[in-house]
Amino acid sequence: MPKLPVISGEEVIKALSKAGFSIRMGKGDHVVLQRKNDYRNVVVPLHKELKPGTLRAIIRQSGLTVDEFVNML
């Protein structure tokens, strides 16, 4: 399993968009993404740097593996 990169919330949104997620709504400094084919919701904070635990939780919620996510970047 590759080491998690240090990335921003904006970069996470771009990567998840490549995986088929679209922005459902945003309020404050968080954005909710949804994938239509399985109705999976993922909440992404718009921080400059996401902590490793937060990034790992986002990846887990998205249903992707770490390898798949890193390849989307």
MDTraj code that builds the backbone (N, CA, C; nanometers):
import mdtraj as md
import numpy as np

residues = "MET PRO LYS LEU PRO VAL ILE SER GLY GLU GLU VAL ILE LYS ALA LEU SER LYS ALA GLY PHE SER ILE ARG MET GLY LYS GLY ASP HIS VAL VAL LEU GLN ARG LYS ASN ASP TYR ARG ASN VAL VAL VAL PRO LEU HIS LYS GLU LEU LYS PRO GLY THR LEU ARG ALA ILE ILE ARG GLN SER GLY LEU THR VAL ASP GLU PHE VAL ASN MET LEU".split()
xyz = np.array([
    [0.0859, -0.1174, 0.0000],
    [0.0000, 0.0000, 0.0000],
    [0.0899, 0.1229, 0.0000],
    [0.0661, 0.2171, -0.0924],
    [0.1513, 0.3357, -0.0995],
    [0.1232, 0.4309, 0.0160],
    [0.2226, 0.5113, 0.0450],
    [0.2073, 0.6124, 0.1483],
    [0.1112, 0.7196, 0.0976],
    [0.0276, 0.7700, 0.1888],
    [-0.0701, 0.8717, 0.1490],
    [0.0005, 1.0043, 0.1212],
    [-0.0349, 1.0704, 0.0125],
    [0.0245, 1.2007, -0.0167],
    [-0.0381, 1.3092, 0.0703],
    [0.0317, 1.4200, 0.0859],
    [-0.0235, 1.5363, 0.1557],
    [-0.0863, 1.6242, 0.0480],
    [-0.2202, 1.6301, 0.0475],
    [-0.2904, 1.7051, -0.0561],
    [-0.4002, 1.7895, 0.0066],
    [-0.4531, 1.8805, -0.0729],
    [-0.5596, 1.9695, -0.0257],
    [-0.6964, 1.9090, -0.0568],
    [-0.7990, 1.9688, 0.0012],
    [-0.9351, 1.9252, -0.0256],
    [-0.9729, 1.9423, -0.1716],
    [-0.9234, 2.0493, -0.2335],
    [-0.9520, 2.0746, -0.3766],
    [-0.8960, 1.9617, -0.4630],
    [-0.7750, 1.9135, -0.4296],
    [-0.7151, 1.8055, -0.5072],
    [-0.7924, 1.6750, -0.4888],
    [-0.8461, 1.6530, -0.3693],
    [-0.9280, 1.5341, -0.3442],
    [-1.0540, 1.5393, -0.4293],
    [-1.1161, 1.6568, -0.4372],
    [-1.2375, 1.6724, -0.5179],
    [-1.2086, 1.6439, -0.6647],
    [-1.0963, 1.6918, -0.7160],
    [-1.0593, 1.6652, -0.8559],
    [-1.0399, 1.5156, -0.8791],
    [-0.9736, 1.4474, -0.7850],
    [-0.9492, 1.3039, -0.8006],
    [-1.0801, 1.2258, -0.7943],
    [-1.1686, 1.2613, -0.7012],
    [-1.2953, 1.1902, -0.6903],
    [-1.3860, 1.2185, -0.8093],
    [-1.3717, 1.3360, -0.8700],
    [-1.4486, 1.3663, -0.9912],
    [-1.4111, 1.2710, -1.1041],
    [-1.2828, 1.2358, -1.1107],
    [-1.2377, 1.1397, -1.2115],
    [-1.2961, 1.0016, -1.1866],
    [-1.3307, 0.9734, -1.0600],
    [-1.3868, 0.8432, -1.0235],
    [-1.5386, 0.8398, -1.0383],
    [-1.5983, 0.9477, -1.0897],
    [-1.7417, 0.9477, -1.1148],
    [-1.8255, 1.0216, -1.0126],
    [-1.7623, 1.0911, -0.9197],
    [-1.8366, 1.1688, -0.8208],
    [-1.8650, 1.3081, -0.8757],
    [-1.9791, 1.3639, -0.8353],
    [-2.0120, 1.5009, -0.8723],
    [-2.0510, 1.5767, -0.7460],
    [-2.0353, 1.7080, -0.7499],
    [-2.0653, 1.7908, -0.6336],
    [-2.2158, 1.7975, -0.6150],
    [-2.2601, 1.7570, -0.4984],
    [-2.4025, 1.7616, -0.4671],
    [-2.4366, 1.8928, -0.3978],
    [-2.3550, 1.9325, -0.3009],
    [-2.3786, 2.0577, -0.2312],
    [-2.2538, 2.0962, -0.1536],
    [-2.2435, 2.2215, -0.1219],
    [-2.1339, 2.2700, -0.0410],
    [-2.1852, 2.3724, 0.0573],
    [-2.1369, 2.3645, 0.1792],
    [-2.1792, 2.4598, 0.2798],
    [-2.0595, 2.4892, 0.3679],
    [-2.0221, 2.6141, 0.3762],
    [-1.9065, 2.6491, 0.4566],
    [-1.7803, 2.5959, 0.3932],
    [-1.6999, 2.5264, 0.4715],
    [-1.5736, 2.4754, 0.4189],
    [-1.5780, 2.3240, 0.3948],
    [-1.6973, 2.2693, 0.3685],
    [-1.7118, 2.1288, 0.3356],
    [-1.7950, 2.1138, 0.2078],
    [-1.7615, 2.0123, 0.1287],
    [-1.8327, 1.9839, 0.0046],
    [-1.8790, 1.8385, 0.0091],
    [-2.0031, 1.8144, -0.0297],
    [-2.0572, 1.6788, -0.0355],
    [-2.0553, 1.6341, -0.1813],
    [-1.9913, 1.5206, -0.2059],
    [-1.9847, 1.4622, -0.3392],
    [-2.0714, 1.3374, -0.3407],
    [-2.1322, 1.3099, -0.4564],
    [-2.2187, 1.1927, -0.4688],
    [-2.1899, 1.1232, -0.6009],
    [-2.1891, 0.9897, -0.5962],
    [-2.1740, 0.9101, -0.7172],
    [-2.3103, 0.8530, -0.7507],
    [-2.3560, 0.8761, -0.8718],
    [-2.4928, 0.8411, -0.9125],
    [-2.5188, 0.6916, -0.9168],
    [-2.4223, 0.6125, -0.9623],
    [-2.4513, 0.4706, -0.9846],
    [-2.4724, 0.3921, -0.8550],
    [-2.4165, 0.4361, -0.7427],
    [-2.4402, 0.3633, -0.6174],
    [-2.4833, 0.4556, -0.5025],
    [-2.5114, 0.5807, -0.5335],
    [-2.5599, 0.6785, -0.4353],
    [-2.4696, 0.6888, -0.3124],
    [-2.3410, 0.6826, -0.3341],
    [-2.2431, 0.6928, -0.2261],
    [-2.2114, 0.8402, -0.2038],
    [-2.2191, 0.8864, -0.0792],
    [-2.1875, 1.0249, -0.0453],
    [-2.0536, 1.0322, 0.0264],
    [-1.9758, 1.1358, -0.0061],
    [-1.8466, 1.1591, 0.0571],
    [-1.8378, 1.3074, 0.0915],
    [-1.7989, 1.3370, 0.2150],
    [-1.7830, 1.4758, 0.2587],
    [-1.6347, 1.5086, 0.2590],
    [-1.5975, 1.6191, 0.1904],
    [-1.4576, 1.6599, 0.1800],
    [-1.4417, 1.8001, 0.2383],
    [-1.3567, 1.8167, 0.3398],
    [-1.3305, 1.9509, 0.3912],
    [-1.2363, 2.0256, 0.2971],
    [-1.2592, 2.1538, 0.2800],
    [-1.1759, 2.2337, 0.1898],
    [-1.0596, 2.2966, 0.2668],
    [-0.9704, 2.2118, 0.3176],
    [-0.8531, 2.2583, 0.3905],
    [-0.7327, 2.2577, 0.2983],
    [-0.6304, 2.3363, 0.3340],
    [-0.5087, 2.3407, 0.2519],
    [-0.4350, 2.2082, 0.2550],
    [-0.4329, 2.1433, 0.3711],
    [-0.3721, 2.0111, 0.3851],
    [-0.4647, 1.9237, 0.4671],
    [-0.4922, 1.8047, 0.4181],
    [-0.5747, 1.7101, 0.4924],
    [-0.4844, 1.6178, 0.5736],
    [-0.5239, 1.5911, 0.6958],
    [-0.4482, 1.4991, 0.7797],
    [-0.4620, 1.3583, 0.7228],
    [-0.3619, 1.2732, 0.7464],
    [-0.3664, 1.1373, 0.6897],
    [-0.4902, 1.0585, 0.7297],
    [-0.5344, 1.0699, 0.8525],
    [-0.6530, 0.9976, 0.8967],
    [-0.7781, 1.0446, 0.8258],
    [-0.7878, 1.1762, 0.8039],
    [-0.9026, 1.2325, 0.7325],
    [-0.9026, 1.1855, 0.5880],
    [-0.7873, 1.1877, 0.5243],
    [-0.7772, 1.1438, 0.3849],
    [-0.8107, 0.9958, 0.3727],
    [-0.7617, 0.9150, 0.4658],
    [-0.7900, 0.7715, 0.4616],
    [-0.9396, 0.7457, 0.4796],
    [-1.0062, 0.8229, 0.5662],
    [-1.1511, 0.8077, 0.5866],
    [-1.2276, 0.8458, 0.4605],
    [-1.1839, 0.9510, 0.3915],
    [-1.2486, 0.9925, 0.2668],
    [-1.2345, 0.8826, 0.1615],
    [-1.1160, 0.8262, 0.1519],
    [-1.0919, 0.7191, 0.0543],
    [-1.1792, 0.5988, 0.0872],
    [-1.1904, 0.5639, 0.2148],
    [-1.2732, 0.4511, 0.2566],
    [-1.4203, 0.4765, 0.2239],
    [-1.4683, 0.5996, 0.2497],
    [-1.6069, 0.6340, 0.2203],
    [-1.6358, 0.6270, 0.0706],
    [-1.5359, 0.6585, -0.0101],
    [-1.5567, 0.6607, -0.1552],
    [-1.5631, 0.5208, -0.2149],
    [-1.5178, 0.4203, -0.1404],
    [-1.5204, 0.2837, -0.1920],
    [-1.4004, 0.2513, -0.2786],
    [-1.3030, 0.3405, -0.2846],
    [-1.1813, 0.3172, -0.3625],
    [-1.0731, 0.2597, -0.2723],
    [-0.9743, 0.1959, -0.3324],
    [-0.8560, 0.1567, -0.2569],
    [-0.7580, 0.2738, -0.2602],
    [-0.6583, 0.2688, -0.1742],
    [-0.5577, 0.3753, -0.1713],
    [-0.4848, 0.3807, -0.3051],
    [-0.4536, 0.2639, -0.3613],
    [-0.3856, 0.2593, -0.4916],
    [-0.4689, 0.3263, -0.6002],
    [-0.5983, 0.2933, -0.6046],
    [-0.6863, 0.3533, -0.7053],
    [-0.6929, 0.5042, -0.6888],
    [-0.7021, 0.5500, -0.5630],
    [-0.7106, 0.6940, -0.5370],
    [-0.5827, 0.7649, -0.5797],
    [-0.4671, 0.7094, -0.5441],
    [-0.3393, 0.7726, -0.5785],
    [-0.3218, 0.7779, -0.7302],
    [-0.3714, 0.6771, -0.8025],
    [-0.3624, 0.6779, -0.9490],
    [-0.4514, 0.7863, -1.0106],
    [-0.5558, 0.8295, -0.9400],
    [-0.6459, 0.9353, -0.9908],
    [-0.5845, 1.0740, -0.9776],
    [-0.4824, 1.0870, -0.8929],
    [-0.4222, 1.2203, -0.8721],
    [-0.3435, 1.2670, -0.9913],
])
top = md.Topology()
chain = top.add_chain()
for i, resn in enumerate(residues, 1):
    res = top.add_residue(resn, chain, resSeq=i)
    for name in ("N", "CA", "C"):
        top.add_atom(name, md.element.get_by_symbol(name[0]), res)
traj = md.Trajectory(xyz[None], top)
